[in-house]
Structure formats: C-alpha cells, structure tokens
Amino acid sequence: MIGVIMRIFSFTLVSWLGPDSPFLFVWVFNTIDAILLSWCALLKKDRAYTVLNLFWIIVGIIGILRVIGYI
C-alpha cells in the first residue's frame, strides 16, 4: 500500500506543479516505489506486475540519469 500511495503522490505532484516539478525527486521517488511494488509482486508471484514494475525501475534509472545530466 505504501508503494501505491507513493506513486499517487508523485503523479499528483507532477500534475499540480507541471514544469516546476522537482523532477529528480519525482524520478527517485517513483523508482523507490517501483522497487517496493516489484518486491510485493515477487512475494505474491505475480509475474505480470513484477515485469511491469521492473520496467518502471529501468525507466526511473534512465530518468534520474537524464535529470542529473549523465545522459
């Protein structure tokens, strides 16, 4: 439930603030919630949800690297 609340919070933050959003914070926050949700999906043996959240972890890492200027 914590991961779901984190995801709702971060998308709400981006929706409210738009271009003024703290994008590094949002990417890190989303990546952490994807890790939490992946762990929960692994425990429940839900392959589809595990793959979905592993995808979001990869997207999050790329987003973080782009925000800090590494990519």
N, C-alpha and C positions, 0 to 999 in steps of 0.2 A: 504494500500500500504506500509506503514511503516513496518508492521509485515513481509510482503513478502520480503522486502529489507533486513530486519534484518536476516531472515532465509538464504537468498542467501549469505550475508556477512559471517555468521558464518560457513556455509558449505564450502565456499571458503577458509576461514582461515584455517580450518582443512585440506583441500585438499593441500594447499600450504605448511603448516608447518608440517604436519604429526604428528609424535610422540612428536615434540617440541611444539605442540599447547598448548595454555593456557586453559586446559580443564575445569577448574572451570568457567572461564569467558565464554567459549562457552556454557556450560550447563546452566548457569544463563541467558545468552543472548537468547538461544533457548527457555527456559521456559517463559521468558517475551514475546517473540514473539508469542508463543503458546497461552498465555493469551490474547494478543491483537487480534489474529486471531479467538480465541474462542468467544470473545465478538462480533466481527464483524459478525461471523456466527450466533450467537444468535439473533442479531438485524435483520438479513436477514431471520431468521427462517429456516436456512439450517441445518437440523438435522445431516446429514452425516458428514458435515465438522465440526460441533460442537463436535461430538463424536471423530472424528479423532484428533482434537486439544486438547480435554480433555485427550485423551490417551497420547499425547506428553507432556502435563503438568505432568502427572504421571511419565512418563519416565524421564523427566527432573529433577523432585524432587529426584528420585532414583539415577540418575547420579550425582547430586550435593552431595547427602549424601555419595555416594561411593568415590567421589574425596576428600571430606574432611575427609574421614576415619571413618565415623559414621557407615557404613555398611561394 
